Amino acid sequence: MANIWKCAASAALFAAVCATVPAQTNRGVSNHGAEHRLPLDLPPEIWAWGTGQPGSDDFKKSLDQIADHSNFGFMSTKAPREVTRPESHDHVKRAVEYAHSKGMRLAVDLDIRRARGAFLEQYPGEQQWMLRIRSFPVTGNGAVRAEIASTQLRDHTGEQPVLNGRLMRVYRVVGANRELPSALVEMKDGFRVIEQSKDRVAVEIAASAGNGVKEVIVASAFEYRTPDVFSPELIPFQTRILEQYKDVQMDGAMKDEWGFPPVYNQGAKEGDFWYSKHFAAAYTKAGGGEFVRDCVLMTLGAGGPRDRRMAAVNRYMRMILTENSRIETSFYQETKRVFGPDAIVVVHATWGHMPHGDGFKNGYDWWQAKRDIGQTDESWPLPVRTSLAKKMGGPVWYNQHHEQRYPESTYKEIWEDARAGGRLNFMSPLSLLRDKKAMRAESRVRLLNYISRTPLDCPVAVVFGHAAATNWVGPHFGDLGVDFAEDLWARGVKADVIPSTEIDSGSLKIDADGQVSFGVQKYSALVFVNPEFEPDSTFDFLRKVGQSKTYLFLRGRRTMTFDGKPRGERDMIVDSAGADPTPSRVAQSLDEWHAPLMAQYRVELPPLPDQSRLTDGTCFLARGERDPAGDEFDETFYCGLYRVKAKATGVIAIKLSRQGDLESLAASDLRSVDAGNFRLELAEPVDLALWRENGRLRGVVQGISQPPAALLELTKDWTILGNVQPE
């Protein structure tokens, strides 16, 4: 991935920004006083804030506080609603210009959901519908009133009001075997419509609906004020929004939690399907039957055998995944085209209402929703966060944290993220800037950004069957292998969670060295869970893994194809695969593989329980459990072949060459370090980062006016980084 953080002097967009963030040069000590932001070529410190209403200057107060009293170098903002309005465009332009005048960068939310009104006005027939299917018993003791109410839909971009409601179908279920196609009969008469409105659809079904009928099924549909995900007008309209803002010279664009509107029940499993004429037509073209009838089959199992039901669910959910991924890809590509290749595309595709919500929202498209950095939010599993860092290609991942009213949760998040190779994407309120402990913790952690070139090393890939995870009829719905991966983490073995669709995409592959890789990560072991419905190409890949340098484990059976056809026993044979593994067995296998190697090189100490490692061999500690601002420690541990003895507070990271020479070092309140051929004693604790560039050492010190003599003996090339604390 190109370094999107690099300051390009030739680009007019960055000219004002670069002027306020002095470059680190080889001209000796560079002391630029109050300058406390990280340089633009490093992973940024991200703060999210709101621009306020068009015409107001509310954004200035927030931005002034962040720029003058914190150390955040990159900012993202949510734009005003209805971004296509001229006053919204002008307001965003003012906010971007003001951010640039403060030496900060700005990514703006230009999601199509911020222009729902304009889309409705231009395309009134292209709105999103929800199909609601419900079953009603028939007792034979009189007419049956069947009523289905609409439900409210709302996300972070606002409410999506209901515009309309209508009756779609009425079916009766006949016979003892409801799985027979003939058991589901559409009713053309024998009922009357009582109400069709945005609030509800109600019908009255006569007692004489049919002899022997015990059940009727009603399908209603409700139209919402939000663009139809399958509308052919969506992507062109989205692109026109980006083009409208081309003159603003923003630094990037946001797409946050994209997908269908959130649902808090079990979605289609409970009979709530996304619907539109375009979705229905695409479903039939993809091999499905009549859409409404198939939705009855999918949710209630009526009108067809179980294998056809399984296939219908696979088709429906895969279409949700594919279409949302297509929209995400277009947004990424068009943002780069309109604003230039250095434009930053953020934030995250994850939503978090598991296991049902994200599946029905976007089909778990998080890995296919291209971003320039891996991002999640709230309490997302660490194995997903680390995996997204590998897929998106950056050295760190970010997590949006929404509980900053509760300091203890913020402290915990800062240190937990740092230990796992991540950083906090700080959200409002601005009162956090006055929290001395949180800001001191952040000022310590950000030193790692200077030497973090690669992501956290996770030697195990836990690959989950994507189709199995999205099929609510099967036994593995919502199982993304997270429990397995988190159990490994608890045993001290880091693991990434990856969907099986990354095999066909080519991202999960066997590299030239004969190991399975995902981005820069090479895996010692691959655990595949829930292979039901997987295509032949998945098993072709697994057979190759079985002959590679990566240990292979396979948990679960594959009895059906994606289309619901039965599989033969020979289709499930994978040579050299450990069957039905447990996390303890996988961890033990890695220990057995590593132990002889460690003994060979006379490594005497096991890794510390909280010791972490990047894929390039950098080892680090990040601690803030006793003191939220950072724990003081005096530790001895091994980094590769070399013993490291260090005294510091909060963080220390170090990388040594094979010969034991220092490649890089970052630490807060560092007092001493003895590692390989490198030794350093400091009379007073110092925040620093030190790295080798073009064969020479260069560094940065934080919060002091001059590097001490012991550091000047290492190199004269130091930059002074301010450490502004809350007032």
C-alpha positions in Angstrom: 0.0 0.0 0.0 1.2 3.5 -0.8 2.1 5.6 2.2 -1.0 7.7 2.3 0.3 9.6 5.3 3.3 10.9 3.5 3.5 14.7 3.1 3.7 15.5 -0.6 5.1 19.0 -1.2 4.0 18.9 -4.9 0.4 18.5 -4.0 -1.5 21.8 -3.4 -3.9 19.9 -1.2 -1.2 19.3 1.4 0.7 22.6 1.0 -0.9 24.4 4.0 -0.8 21.3 6.1 2.9 20.6 5.5 3.9 24.2 6.2 2.7 23.8 9.8 4.3 20.4 10.5 8.1 20.8 10.0 9.7 17.8 8.4 12.3 15.8 10.3 15.6 16.5 8.6 19.2 15.5 9.0 20.2 19.0 10.1 20.8 18.3 13.8 18.4 19.0 16.6 15.1 20.5 15.3 13.3 22.4 18.1 10.0 23.8 17.0 8.7 24.7 20.4 5.0 23.9 20.9 4.8 21.6 17.9 3.3 18.5 19.4 1.6 16.6 16.6 3.1 13.6 14.9 4.5 14.1 11.4 2.2 13.3 8.5 4.1 10.2 7.4 3.3 8.3 10.5 0.1 6.5 11.5 -2.1 9.4 12.8 -3.8 10.1 16.0 -7.4 10.3 15.1 -10.2 12.4 16.7 -13.8 12.4 15.4 -15.9 15.5 15.7 -18.9 17.2 14.2 -19.0 20.2 11.9 -22.1 21.6 13.4 -25.0 23.1 11.4 -24.4 25.0 8.1 -23.6 28.6 8.7 -22.4 28.2 12.3 -18.8 28.4 13.6 -19.3 25.6 16.1 -16.5 23.5 14.6 -13.9 26.2 15.3 -14.2 25.9 19.1 -13.8 22.1 19.0 -10.9 22.3 16.5 -9.1 25.0 18.5 -9.2 22.8 21.6 -7.9 19.8 19.8 -5.2 21.6 17.9 -3.9 23.6 20.9 -4.4 21.3 23.8 -3.9 17.8 22.5 -1.7 15.8 20.3 -4.0 14.6 17.6 -2.7 15.0 14.1 -5.5 13.6 12.0 -9.2 14.3 12.3 -12.4 12.9 10.8 -15.8 14.6 10.8 -19.4 13.7 10.1 -20.8 16.2 7.6 -24.2 17.9 7.9 -27.2 16.0 6.7 -28.3 16.4 3.1 -24.7 17.1 1.9 -25.9 17.9 -1.7 -27.4 21.2 -0.5 -25.2 24.2 -1.5 -25.1 25.5 2.1 -23.8 22.1 3.3 -21.1 22.2 0.7 -20.0 25.7 1.7 -20.0 24.8 5.4 -17.8 21.8 4.9 -15.5 23.8 2.7 -15.1 26.3 5.5 -14.4 23.5 8.0 -11.8 22.0 5.8 -10.0 25.3 5.2 -10.0 26.0 8.9 -8.6 22.5 9.7 -5.9 23.1 7.2 -5.0 26.5 8.7 -4.5 24.6 12.0 -2.2 22.1 10.3 -4.6 19.3 10.5 -6.2 16.9 8.0 -9.9 16.3 7.5 -11.9 13.4 6.1 -15.6 14.2 5.6 -18.6 11.9 5.7 -20.0 12.0 2.1 -22.1 8.8 2.4 -25.2 8.7 0.2 -27.3 8.3 3.4 -26.4 11.9 4.1 -28.4 12.8 1.0 -31.6 10.7 1.5 -33.9 13.6 0.7 -32.2 14.4 -2.6 -32.1 10.8 -3.6 -35.9 10.4 -2.9 -36.6 13.6 -4.8 -34.7 12.4 -7.9 -35.6 8.7 -7.7 -38.9 8.2 -5.8 -39.3 4.7 -7.1 -35.8 3.6 -5.9 -36.3 3.4 -2.1 -35.5 0.4 0.2 -38.3 -1.9 1.3 -38.6 -4.4 4.1 -40.6 -7.5 3.4 -42.2 -8.9 6.6 -43.5 -12.4 6.6 -45.7 -13.8 9.4 -47.6 -17.0 10.0 -51.1 -17.0 11.6 -53.0 -20.1 12.8 -56.4 -20.9 11.4 -58.8 -22.4 14.0 -62.0 -22.7 11.9 -63.9 -20.8 14.5 -64.4 -17.7 12.5 -62.5 -15.2 10.4 -58.8 -14.6 11.1 -57.4 -11.1 11.4 -53.8 -11.0 10.3 -52.0 -7.8 11.0 -48.3 -6.9 10.5 -47.0 -3.6 11.8 -44.0 -1.7 10.3 -40.9 -1.2 12.4 -38.8 1.9 12.9 -35.3 1.9 11.3 -32.6 4.3 12.5 -28.8 4.5 12.3 -26.1 7.0 13.1 -27.1 9.1 10.0 -30.7 9.5 11.4 -34.1 7.9 11.1 -35.4 6.3 8.0 -39.1 7.1 8.1 -41.7 4.7 6.7 -43.2 6.0 3.5 -45.7 3.3 2.5 -47.0 -0.1 3.2 -48.7 -2.7 1.1 -49.9 -6.3 1.0 -47.7 -8.6 -1.1 -49.1 -12.1 -0.8 -51.4 -14.3 1.2 -50.7 -18.1 1.3 -52.4 -21.0 2.9 -50.5 -24.1 4.0 -52.2 -27.3 3.1 -51.4 -31.0 3.8 -49.4 -32.6 6.5 -46.0 -32.1 4.9 -45.4 -28.3 4.6 -42.0 -29.0 2.8 -43.8 -30.0 -0.4 -44.0 -27.3 -3.0 -47.7 -28.0 -3.3 -48.2 -27.3 0.4 -47.8 -23.6 -0.1 -50.8 -22.2 -2.1 -51.2 -18.5 -2.9 -54.7 -17.2 -2.2 -56.3 -15.0 -4.8 -59.5 -14.6 -2.8 -61.1 -15.5 0.5 -59.6 -12.5 2.3 -60.1 -8.7 2.3 -57.7 -5.9 2.9 -58.5 -3.9 6.0 -55.6 -1.5 6.0 -52.5 -0.7 3.9 -50.5 2.1 5.4 -47.1 3.1 6.5 -48.1 1.9 10.0 -49.5 -1.5 9.3 -50.9 -4.0 6.8 -54.0 -5.8 8.0 -56.2 -8.4 6.2 -59.2 -10.5 7.3 -59.2 -14.1 6.1 -62.5 -15.8 5.9 -63.2 -18.9 8.0 -63.8 -20.7 4.7 -60.2 -20.2 3.6 -60.0 -23.9 2.8 -60.8 -27.3 4.3 -58.0 -28.7 6.5 -56.0 -25.4 6.4 -54.3 -24.9 9.8 -52.1 -21.9 8.8 -52.0 -18.9 6.6 -48.9 -16.8 5.8 -49.1 -13.1 5.1 -46.3 -11.1 3.3 -46.4 -7.3 3.6 -43.8 -4.8 2.5 -42.9 -1.4 3.9 -41.0 1.3 2.0 -38.4 3.4 3.8 -36.9 6.8 3.1 -33.4 5.4 2.2 -31.9 4.4 -1.1 -32.4 0.8 -2.3 -29.1 -0.9 -1.9 -29.7 -2.8 -5.2 -30.9 0.3 -7.1 -28.8 0.9 -10.3 -29.0 4.6 -9.5 -27.2 4.3 -6.1 -23.5 4.2 -7.3 -23.9 7.0 -9.9 -25.6 9.2 -7.3 -22.9 8.4 -4.8 -20.2 9.4 -7.3 -21.9 12.7 -8.1 -21.8 13.6 -4.3 -18.0 13.1 -4.3 -17.6 15.1 -7.5 -19.7 17.9 -6.0 -17.1 18.3 -3.3 -14.0 18.1 -5.5 -13.3 21.8 -5.1 -13.2 21.5 -1.3 -9.8 19.9 -1.3 -10.6 17.6 1.7 -8.1 15.0 2.7 -10.4 12.0 2.4 -13.9 10.7 2.7 -15.8 8.5 5.3 -18.2 5.6 4.9 -19.3 4.5 8.3 -21.1 1.2 9.0 -22.4 0.9 5.4 -25.1 -1.6 4.5 -28.8 -2.1 4.9 -30.4 -0.3 7.8 -29.7 -1.9 11.2 -32.2 -4.4 12.7 -32.2 -5.5 16.3 -34.1 -8.7 15.9 -32.9 -11.7 14.0 -33.8 -10.2 10.7 -34.7 -12.7 7.9 -34.5 -15.5 10.4 -37.6 -14.0 12.0 -39.2 -13.1 8.6 -37.8 -9.6 7.9 -36.2 -9.5 4.4 -34.7 -6.7 2.5 -36.7 -6.2 -0.7 -37.0 -4.1 -3.8 -37.9 -4.8 -7.4 -34.2 -4.7 -8.3 -33.2 -7.1 -5.5 -36.0 -9.5 -6.5 -35.0 -9.5 -10.2 -31.3 -10.0 -9.3 -32.3 -12.9 -7.0 -34.2 -14.7 -9.8 -31.5 -14.1 -12.3 -29.0 -15.7 -9.9 -31.0 -18.9 -10.0 -33.7 -18.2 -7.3 -37.4 -18.7 -7.6 -40.1 -16.1 -7.2 -38.7 -13.8 -4.5 -41.6 -13.6 -2.0 -42.3 -17.3 -2.2 -38.7 -18.1 -1.6 -38.6 -15.8 1.4 -41.5 -17.8 2.9 -39.5 -20.9 2.3 -36.3 -19.3 3.9 -38.0 -18.1 7.1 -40.7 -20.7 7.7 -39.6 -23.7 5.7 -42.9 -23.9 3.9 -43.2 -24.8 0.2 -40.0 -26.6 -0.4 -37.5 -29.2 1.0 -34.7 -28.4 3.4 -31.9 -28.5 0.9 -33.7 -26.0 -1.4 -34.3 -23.8 1.7 -30.5 -24.0 2.5 -29.6 -23.0 -1.0 -32.1 -20.1 -1.0 -30.6 -18.7 2.2 -27.1 -19.0 0.8 -28.1 -17.2 -2.4 -29.9 -14.4 -0.5 -27.1 -13.8 1.9 -24.3 -14.0 -0.7 -26.1 -11.4 -2.7 -26.2 -9.1 0.3 -22.4 -9.6 0.7 -21.6 -9.1 -3.0 -23.7 -6.0 -3.6 -22.6 -4.2 -0.5 -19.0 -5.1 -1.3 -19.5 -3.7 -4.8 -20.8 -0.4 -3.4 -17.9 -0.2 -0.9 -15.3 -0.8 -3.7 -16.9 1.9 -5.9 -16.8 4.4 -3.0 -13.1 3.7 -2.4 -12.1 3.9 -6.1 -14.1 7.0 -6.8 -12.8 8.8 -3.7 -9.3 8.2 -5.0 -10.2 9.3 -8.5 -12.0 12.5 -7.4 -9.6 13.6 -4.6 -6.4 12.0 -5.7 -4.5 8.8 -4.8 -3.4 10.2 -1.5 -7.0 10.8 -0.3 -7.7 8.8 2.8 -10.8 6.5 2.9 -12.1 5.8 6.4 -13.7 4.5 8.7 -15.2 1.1 9.4 -17.8 -1.3 7.9 -18.4 -3.1 11.2 -21.6 -2.4 13.2 -21.6 -4.8 16.1 -25.0 -6.3 16.8 -23.8 -9.9 16.6 -24.4 -12.5 15.6 -27.4 -11.4 13.6 -27.1 -7.7 12.8 -24.0 -7.5 10.7 -24.9 -10.6 8.8 -28.2 -9.1 7.6 -26.7 -5.6 7.2 -23.8 -6.4 4.9 -23.1 -10.1 4.9 -19.9 -9.6 7.1 -18.3 -7.7 4.2 -15.7 -6.0 6.5 -12.7 -7.5 4.7 -14.1 -6.6 1.3 -15.0 -3.0 2.3 -11.7 -1.5 1.3 -10.2 1.2 3.6 -6.8 2.7 3.9 -6.5 1.6 7.5 -8.1 -1.3 9.3 -10.9 0.1 11.6 -13.6 -1.2 13.9 -15.6 0.3 16.7 -16.8 -0.3 20.3 -16.1 -3.8 21.8 -15.1 -5.5 18.6 -13.1 -8.8 19.0 -9.3 -8.3 18.8 -8.8 -11.2 16.3 -11.0 -9.3 13.8 -9.2 -6.0 14.4 -5.8 -7.5 13.8 -7.0 -9.3 10.7 -8.4 -6.1 9.2 -4.9 -4.5 9.7 -3.4 -7.2 7.6 -6.1 -6.9 4.9 -6.0 -3.1 4.6 -2.2 -3.0 4.7 -1.4 -0.6 7.5 1.0 -1.1 10.4 -1.7 -0.4 13.0 -5.5 -0.7 13.3 -7.9 1.7 15.0 -11.0 1.2 17.2 -13.6 3.9 17.7 -14.3 4.2 21.3 -17.7 5.6 22.3 -17.6 5.3 26.1 -15.4 8.3 26.9 -17.8 9.5 29.6 -16.5 6.6 31.6 -12.7 7.2 32.2 -12.0 3.6 33.3 -13.2 2.1 30.1 -11.1 4.6 28.1 -8.0 3.8 30.1 -8.5 0.1 29.5 -9.1 0.6 25.8 -6.0 2.6 25.3 -3.7 0.0 26.7 -5.5 -3.1 25.4 -5.4 -1.6 21.9 -1.8 -0.7 22.1 -0.8 -4.2 23.3 -2.6 -5.7 20.3 -1.0 -3.4 17.8 -3.9 -0.9 17.7 -4.7 2.7 18.5 -7.8 4.5 19.8 -9.9 6.6 17.5 -11.0 9.1 20.1 -14.6 10.3 20.0 -16.4 13.2 21.8 -16.8 14.6 24.4 -13.9 17.1 24.4 -13.8 16.7 28.2 -11.5 13.8 27.5 -8.8 16.3 26.5 -8.8 17.5 30.2 -8.2 14.0 31.5 -4.5 14.0 32.3 -4.2 10.3 32.8 -5.7 9.5 29.4 -3.7 12.1 27.6 -0.4 11.0 29.2 -1.2 7.4 28.3 -1.8 8.5 24.7 1.4 10.5 24.6 3.3 7.4 25.7 1.6 5.0 23.2 2.1 7.3 20.2 5.8 6.9 20.5 5.3 3.4 19.1 4.0 5.0 15.9 7.6 6.1 15.0 8.9 2.6 14.8 5.8 0.5 14.0 6.3 -0.5 10.4 4.3 -3.7 10.3 1.2 -5.0 12.2 1.0 -7.3 15.2 2.3 -10.8 14.6 -0.5 -13.4 14.8 0.9 -16.9 14.0 -2.5 -18.6 13.6 -5.2 -17.9 11.0 -8.7 -18.9 12.1 -10.6 -19.1 8.8 -14.4 -19.4 9.0 -16.8 -20.7 6.4 -18.4 -17.6 5.1 -21.6 -19.2 3.8 -22.0 -21.3 6.9 -21.7 -18.2 9.1 -24.5 -16.4 7.2 -26.9 -19.4 6.9 -29.5 -19.1 9.7 -31.0 -22.5 8.9 -27.7 -24.3 9.5 -26.0 -24.8 12.9 -23.2 -22.3 12.4 -25.0 -19.0 11.9 -23.0 -16.1 13.3 -20.0 -18.3 14.0 -17.0 -16.4 12.7 -14.5 -18.5 14.6 -14.1 -15.7 17.1 -14.5 -17.9 20.2 -11.8 -20.2 18.9 -9.4 -17.3 18.2 -10.1 -15.6 21.5 -9.4 -18.8 23.4 -6.0 -18.9 21.6 -5.3 -15.3 22.7 -6.1 -16.3 26.2 -3.5 -19.0 25.9 -0.9 -16.5 24.7 -1.2 -17.4 21.0 -2.3 -14.5 18.8 -4.7 -15.4 16.0 -6.4 -13.5 13.1 -10.0 -14.3 12.1 -10.4 -14.4 8.3 -13.5 -15.3 6.1 -13.2 -18.1 3.6 -14.1 -15.7 0.8 -10.6 -14.3 1.1 -9.4 -17.5 -0.5 -11.2 -16.9 -3.8 -10.3 -13.2 -3.6 -6.6 -14.3 -3.6 -5.8 -12.4 -0.4 -5.3 -15.5 1.6 -2.7 -17.5 -0.2 0.4 -19.6 -0.1 3.4 -17.4 -0.7 6.7 -18.1 -2.4 8.2 -19.3 0.9 5.6 -22.1 1.2 3.7 -20.5 4.0 0.1 -19.3 4.1 0.0 -15.5 4.1 -2.5 -12.7 4.5 -0.9 -9.3 3.7 2.5 -9.3 5.4 1.4 -11.9 7.9 2.8 -15.4 7.5 1.0 -18.2 9.5 2.5 -21.1 11.3 -1.0 -22.7 11.5 -4.3 -22.4 9.8 -7.5 -23.6 11.5 -10.5 -23.8 9.2 -13.9 -23.9 11.0 -17.3 -24.8 9.5 -16.6 -25.8 5.9 -20.3 -26.5 5.2 -21.4 -25.1 1.7 -17.8 -24.3 0.8 -16.9 -24.6 -3.0 -14.4 -27.1 -4.4 -11.9 -24.2 -4.7 -11.7 -23.9 -0.9 -10.8 -27.6 -0.5 -8.3 -27.4 -3.4 -6.6 -24.6 -1.4 -6.8 -26.6 1.9 -5.1 -29.6 0.2 -2.3 -27.3 -0.9 -2.0 -25.9 2.7 -1.8 -29.5 3.9 1.4 -29.9 1.9 2.8 -26.4 2.8 4.9 -25.2 5.8 1.8 -24.2 7.6 0.1 -26.6 10.0 -3.5 -27.3 8.9 -6.5 -28.1 11.2 -10.0 -28.7 10.0 -13.1 -28.5 12.3 -16.5 -29.5 11.0 -18.0 -31.4 8.1 -19.0 -30.5 4.6 -22.1 -32.4 3.6 -23.7 -30.0 1.2 -22.7 -27.7 -1.7 -23.6 -24.0 -1.8 -26.6 -25.0 -3.9 -27.8 -27.5 -1.4 -26.6 -30.6 -3.3 -25.2 -33.5 -1.2 -21.4 -34.0 -1.0 -19.6 -37.3 -1.4 -17.2 -38.5 1.4 -14.2 -38.2 -0.9 -14.9 -34.5 -1.3 -14.2 -33.9 2.3 -10.8 -35.6 2.5 -7.8 -33.2 3.2 -4.5 -35.0 3.6 -2.3 -33.8 6.5 -5.1 -31.9 8.3 -5.6 -32.3 12.0 -9.3 -33.1 12.5 -11.6 -31.4 15.0 -8.9 -29.4 16.8 -9.3 -27.5 20.1 -7.5 -24.3 20.9 -5.4 -26.1 23.5 -4.3 -28.6 20.9 -3.4 -25.9 18.4 -1.4 -24.0 21.0 0.4 -27.2 22.1 1.3 -28.0 18.5 2.9 -24.5 18.1 4.8 -25.0 21.4 6.1 -28.4 20.2 7.3 -26.7 17.0 8.9 -23.7 18.7 10.6 -25.5 21.7 13.4 -27.2 19.8 14.2 -24.0 17.9 14.3 -22.0 21.2 16.6 -24.6 22.8 18.9 -24.6 19.8 19.5 -20.9 20.2 19.7 -21.1 24.0 16.8 -18.8 24.6 16.4 -19.1 28.4 13.2 -17.2 29.2 9.7 -17.7 27.8 7.9 -14.6 26.5 6.3 -12.4 29.1 2.5 -13.0 29.4 1.8 -9.5 27.9 4.8 -9.4 25.5 3.8 -8.6 21.9 5.6 -8.8 18.6 5.2 -7.2 15.2 5.7 -9.2 12.0 9.1 -7.5 11.4 10.4 -8.8 14.7 9.8 -5.7 16.8 9.1 -6.7 20.4 7.1 -4.5 22.8 5.3 -4.1 26.1 2.4 -1.7 26.8 1.2 -1.5 30.3 -1.3 0.7 32.1 -3.2 -1.7 34.4 -2.0 -0.3 37.8 -1.7 3.3 36.7 -3.9 4.5 33.8 -1.2 6.9 32.7 1.3 4.0 32.4 2.9 1.4 34.7 6.5 1.6 35.7 8.4 -1.6 35.0 11.8 -3.2 35.2 11.7 -6.3 33.0 14.0 -8.8 31.4 12.7 -10.7 28.3 13.9 -12.1 25.0 13.3 -10.4 21.7 14.2 -13.1 19.1 17.6 -14.4 20.1 18.6 -11.6 22.4 18.0 -10.9 26.0 16.5 -7.4 26.7 16.7 -5.7 30.1 14.8 -2.4 30.3 13.4 0.1 32.8 10.6 2.3 31.5 7.0 3.4 32.1 4.0 2.4 30.0 5.7 1.3 26.8 8.9 0.0 25.4 9.5 -1.4 21.9 12.7 -2.7 20.4 14.0 -4.3 17.3 17.5 -5.8 16.9 19.3 -7.1 13.8 20.4 -10.7 13.6 23.8 -9.5 14.7 22.3 -7.8 17.8 22.6 -4.2 16.7 19.8 -1.8 17.4 17.4 -1.2 14.5 14.8 0.8 16.5 13.7 1.7 20.0 10.7 3.5 21.4 10.0 4.0 25.1 8.4 6.3 27.6 10.2 7.5 30.7 13.1 5.3 29.6 15.8 4.9 32.3 17.9 2.1 30.9 18.0 -0.6 28.3 20.5 -3.4 27.7 19.9 -5.5 24.6 22.3 -7.3 22.3 25.1 -4.9 21.4 23.2 -1.8 22.6 23.3 -0.3 26.0 21.9 3.0 27.2 21.7 4.6 30.7 19.9 7.9 31.3 20.3 10.1 34.4 16.7 11.3 34.0 13.8 9.4 32.4 13.1 10.4 28.7 10.3 9.8 26.2 12.0 8.8 23.0 11.9 7.0 19.7 15.1 6.0 17.9 15.4 4.3 14.5 17.9 3.6 11.8 17.4 5.3 8.5 19.8 4.9 5.5 22.3 3.3 7.9 22.2 6.1 10.4 20.4 6.6 13.7 17.9 9.4 14.1 15.3 10.0 16.8 12.7 12.1 18.5 12.5 13.1 22.2 9.2 14.2 23.7 8.4 16.8 26.3 12.0 18.2 26.9 13.9 21.1 25.3 17.1 19.2 24.4 18.2 15.5 24.2 20.5 14.6 27.1 24.2 14.0 26.5 23.8 10.2 26.5 21.4 10.4 23.5 23.6 13.0 21.6 26.4 10.4 21.8 24.2 8.1 19.7 23.3 10.6 17.1 23.0 14.4 16.6 19.9 14.0 14.5 17.1 14.6 17.0 13.7 16.2 16.7 11.9 17.7 19.7 8.3 16.7 20.1 6.1 18.7 22.5 4.1 16.9 25.1 1.2 19.3 25.8 -0.7 18.3 28.9 -4.3 19.3 29.8 -4.6 22.5 31.7 
